[in-house]
Amino acid sequence: MPGALELPGALALASETERHDAFVALGVVIRGETYHFEIVAGESARGLMALTMDGLAVGNGILTVENETQAIARADPGQGDKGGDAAKAALALLALKQRFS
């Protein structure tokens, strides 16, 4: 995707195919010198949460960090493993969805 703001839209489009049971959104938003960081971070999270509230199993693995060093530490499976956490969250939501179906 071009950026974090486009991820919710892409997941919504993919969900229409009904070929996917769950989604994991992965990306990174690094703080810059402008307010743009807050908009991108907040709106991408809001979009993913809206999809979840609509019944999609979505794990949010979009990192919001101050710099590349923080991003690497949070993404590294040997350290933060936030991508792994997002995948586990998507699977947990899918299991819950199936339980309530």
PALUMTI-18495 format. One record per residue (C-alpha): residue number from 1; x, y, z. Coordinates in Angstrom, 1 decimal, decimal comma, always signed. Layout:
PALUMTI-18495
+-----+--------+--------+--------+
! num !     c1 !     c2 !     c3 !
+-----+--------+--------+--------+
! NUM !      X !      Y !      Z !
...
+-----+--------+--------+--------+
END
This chain:
PALUMTI-18495
+-----+--------+--------+--------+
! num !     c1 !     c2 !     c3 !
+-----+--------+--------+--------+
!   1 !   +0,0 !   +0,0 !   +0,0 !
!   2 !   +1,1 !   +3,6 !   -0,5 !
!   3 !   +0,7 !   +4,2 !   +3,2 !
!   4 !   -1,0 !   +3,5 !   +6,5 !
!   5 !   -4,1 !   +5,5 !   +5,6 !
!   6 !   -4,8 !   +3,2 !   +2,6 !
!   7 !   -4,7 !   +0,0 !   +4,6 !
!   8 !   -8,3 !   +0,1 !   +5,9 !
!   9 !   -9,6 !   +0,7 !   +2,4 !
!  10 !   -7,5 !   -2,1 !   +1,0 !
!  11 !   -8,8 !   -4,5 !   +3,7 !
!  12 !  -12,4 !   -3,4 !   +3,1 !
!  13 !  -11,9 !   -4,2 !   -0,6 !
!  14 !  -10,3 !   -7,5 !   +0,1 !
!  15 !  -13,1 !   -8,5 !   +2,5 !
!  16 !  -15,6 !   -8,1 !   -0,3 !
!  17 !  -14,1 !  -11,1 !   -2,1 !
!  18 !  -14,9 !  -13,3 !   +0,9 !
!  19 !  -11,7 !  -15,2 !   +0,3 !
!  20 !  -10,1 !  -14,2 !   +3,5 !
!  21 !  -11,0 !  -15,1 !   +7,1 !
!  22 !   -8,8 !  -12,6 !   +8,9 !
!  23 !   -6,5 !   -9,8 !   +8,1 !
!  24 !   -3,2 !   -8,5 !   +9,6 !
!  25 !   -2,3 !   -4,8 !   +8,9 !
!  26 !   +1,4 !   -4,2 !   +9,0 !
!  27 !   +3,2 !   -1,0 !   +8,6 !
!  28 !   +5,0 !   +1,8 !  +10,3 !
!  29 !   +4,3 !   +5,5 !  +10,8 !
!  30 !   +7,4 !   +7,5 !  +11,9 !
!  31 !   +6,9 !  +10,8 !  +13,5 !
!  32 !   +8,1 !  +13,7 !  +11,4 !
!  33 !   +8,2 !  +17,4 !  +11,9 !
!  34 !   +4,5 !  +18,1 !  +11,3 !
!  35 !   +1,1 !  +17,2 !  +12,7 !
!  36 !   +0,7 !  +14,7 !   +9,8 !
!  37 !   +1,9 !  +11,9 !  +12,1 !
!  38 !   -1,0 !  +12,2 !  +14,4 !
!  39 !   -3,5 !  +12,3 !  +11,6 !
!  40 !   -2,0 !   +9,2 !   +9,9 !
!  41 !   -1,6 !   +7,2 !  +13,1 !
!  42 !   -5,0 !   +8,1 !  +14,4 !
!  43 !   -7,0 !   +7,7 !  +11,2 !
!  44 !   -5,4 !   +4,5 !  +10,2 !
!  45 !   -6,2 !   +3,0 !  +13,6 !
!  46 !   -9,7 !   +4,4 !  +13,5 !
!  47 !  -10,3 !   +2,8 !  +10,1 !
!  48 !   -9,0 !   -0,6 !  +11,2 !
!  49 !  -11,1 !   -0,4 !  +14,3 !
!  50 !  -14,2 !   +0,4 !  +12,2 !
!  51 !  -13,6 !   -2,7 !  +10,1 !
!  52 !  -13,3 !   -4,7 !  +13,3 !
!  53 !  -16,5 !   -3,3 !  +14,6 !
!  54 !  -18,1 !   -4,3 !  +11,3 !
!  55 !  -17,2 !   -7,9 !  +12,0 !
!  56 !  -13,8 !   -8,4 !  +10,3 !
!  57 !  -11,1 !  -10,1 !  +12,2 !
!  58 !   -8,2 !   -7,6 !  +11,9 !
!  59 !   -5,0 !   -7,5 !  +13,8 !
!  60 !   -3,5 !   -4,0 !  +13,9 !
!  61 !   +0,3 !   -4,2 !  +13,5 !
!  62 !   +0,8 !   -0,6 !  +12,4 !
!  63 !   +3,7 !   +0,7 !  +14,4 !
!  64 !   +3,7 !   +4,4 !  +15,5 !
!  65 !   +7,2 !   +5,4 !  +16,5 !
!  66 !   +9,6 !   +8,3 !  +16,9 !
!  67 !  +12,4 !   +6,8 !  +14,7 !
!  68 !  +13,6 !   +3,9 !  +12,7 !
!  69 !  +15,5 !   +2,4 !  +15,7 !
!  70 !  +12,2 !   +2,1 !  +17,6 !
!  71 !  +10,5 !   +0,6 !  +14,6 !
!  72 !  +13,1 !   -2,1 !  +14,2 !
!  73 !  +13,0 !   -3,0 !  +17,9 !
!  74 !   +9,2 !   -3,3 !  +17,9 !
!  75 !   +9,1 !   -5,3 !  +14,7 !
!  76 !  +12,0 !   -7,7 !  +15,4 !
!  77 !  +10,6 !  -11,1 !  +16,3 !
!  78 !  +13,4 !  -11,4 !  +18,9 !
!  79 !  +12,3 !   -8,2 !  +20,6 !
!  80 !   +8,9 !   -6,6 !  +20,3 !
!  81 !   +7,4 !   -8,9 !  +17,7 !
!  82 !   +4,5 !   -6,6 !  +17,1 !
!  83 !   +3,7 !   -8,3 !  +13,8 !
!  84 !   +3,4 !  -11,6 !  +15,6 !
!  85 !   +1,2 !  -10,0 !  +18,2 !
!  86 !   -1,1 !   -8,6 !  +15,4 !
!  87 !   -1,4 !  -12,0 !  +13,8 !
!  88 !   -2,3 !  -13,6 !  +17,1 !
!  89 !   -4,9 !  -10,8 !  +17,7 !
!  90 !   -6,4 !  -11,5 !  +14,3 !
!  91 !   -6,6 !  -15,2 !  +15,0 !
!  92 !   -8,1 !  -14,6 !  +18,4 !
!  93 !  -10,8 !  -12,4 !  +16,9 !
!  94 !  -11,5 !  -15,0 !  +14,2 !
!  95 !  -11,9 !  -17,7 !  +16,8 !
!  96 !  -14,3 !  -15,4 !  +18,8 !
!  97 !  -16,2 !  -14,6 !  +15,6 !
!  98 !  -16,6 !  -18,4 !  +14,9 !
!  99 !  -17,6 !  -19,1 !  +18,4 !
! 100 !  -20,4 !  -16,6 !  +18,3 !
! 101 !  -21,6 !  -17,6 !  +14,8 !
+-----+--------+--------+--------+
END
